[in-house]
């Protein structure tokens, strides 16, 4: 049995929107300064409003600052009239969860070195601190 193309399983309205977005992004690349291209993309178009996402507030601000120039360039290069641009921020990467609550620990070898050094010292406060530190070794 021949394999069906994935396009045969995508409803027509979604397929048309994907084609439109691809076309908008190609045109947008031609209209944006080169340093913006990796940080901004088109995600929608409706009733003359082009919806863009930027990966950070900095890139969103840069696009907003140049909105009029971008609209003018887009209208000169495409048959879809753009009268307004909306920019929202959507980071490309997910923030790394913090390791709050995890106690740092030493390797067994480092703990042994701390104990040895503590035993050789005459300063009681430093000796106490090194002994306390040596107890952070696992097991």
C-alpha positions in Angstrom: 0.0 0.0 0.0 1.5 3.4 -1.0 2.3 5.8 1.8 0.2 9.0 1.9 1.7 12.4 2.1 1.3 14.2 5.4 -0.4 17.0 3.4 -3.3 14.7 2.7 -4.0 14.5 6.5 -3.9 18.2 7.1 -7.3 20.0 6.8 -7.4 22.6 4.0 -7.8 25.6 6.2 -4.7 24.7 8.2 -2.7 23.9 5.1 -3.6 27.3 3.6 -2.6 29.1 6.8 0.7 27.2 6.8 1.4 28.3 3.2 0.5 31.9 4.1 2.8 31.9 7.1 5.7 30.4 5.1 5.1 33.1 2.5 4.9 35.9 5.2 8.1 34.7 6.8 10.0 34.7 3.5 8.8 38.2 2.8 9.6 39.3 6.4 13.2 38.1 6.0 13.5 40.4 3.0 12.1 43.3 5.0 14.0 43.0 8.4 17.6 44.0 9.1 19.7 40.8 8.8 20.5 40.7 12.6 16.8 40.4 13.4 16.1 37.3 11.2 17.0 34.7 13.8 15.1 36.4 16.5 11.7 37.4 15.0 9.1 35.5 12.9 5.6 35.8 11.7 2.9 33.7 13.4 -0.3 35.1 12.0 -2.1 37.4 9.7 -5.7 38.6 10.0 -7.5 41.6 8.7 -4.4 43.5 7.8 -2.6 42.8 11.1 0.6 40.9 11.0 1.4 39.0 14.2 5.0 38.5 15.0 6.9 36.8 17.9 10.3 37.9 19.1 12.5 35.8 21.4 13.1 38.5 23.9 11.7 41.9 24.9 14.8 43.5 23.4 14.0 42.1 19.9 10.3 43.0 20.3 11.3 46.6 21.1 13.6 46.8 18.1 10.8 45.6 15.8 8.2 47.9 17.3 10.6 50.8 16.8 10.8 50.0 13.1 7.1 49.1 12.6 6.3 51.8 10.0 9.4 50.9 7.9 8.6 47.2 8.0 4.9 47.8 7.1 6.0 50.0 4.1 8.5 47.3 2.9 6.0 44.5 3.4 3.3 46.3 1.4 5.7 46.9 -1.4 6.7 43.2 -1.6 3.4 41.3 -1.0 -0.2 41.4 -2.1 -1.4 41.0 1.5 -2.0 44.5 2.8 -0.4 45.1 6.2 -1.7 48.1 8.2 -0.6 47.0 11.7 2.0 44.8 13.4 1.5 43.2 16.7 4.7 41.9 18.4 4.7 39.5 21.4 7.6 37.9 23.2 8.0 34.1 23.2 11.5 32.9 24.3 12.9 30.0 22.2 14.3 28.1 25.1 12.8 27.0 28.3 14.3 28.4 31.5 16.4 25.9 33.4 14.7 25.0 36.7 16.6 26.2 39.8 18.3 23.7 42.0 16.9 25.4 45.1 16.9 23.2 48.2 19.8 21.0 47.0 22.8 21.1 49.3 26.2 21.2 47.7 28.4 18.4 48.6 32.1 17.4 48.3 33.7 14.3 46.9 35.0 11.8 49.5 38.5 12.7 48.5 37.9 16.5 49.0 36.2 15.8 52.4 39.3 13.8 53.5 41.6 16.6 52.5 39.5 19.1 54.5 39.7 16.8 57.6 43.5 16.4 57.2 44.0 20.2 56.8 41.7 20.9 59.8 43.8 18.5 62.0 47.0 20.3 61.0 45.7 23.8 61.8 45.9 25.7 65.1 43.1 28.2 64.4 40.0 26.8 66.1 37.5 28.7 64.0 39.0 27.6 60.7 39.4 24.0 62.0 35.7 23.9 62.9 34.7 25.3 59.5 36.8 22.8 57.6 35.4 19.9 59.7 31.9 21.1 59.1 32.6 21.4 55.4 34.1 17.9 55.3 30.7 16.5 56.4 29.1 17.5 53.1 30.6 14.5 51.4 28.0 11.9 50.3 27.6 8.7 52.3 
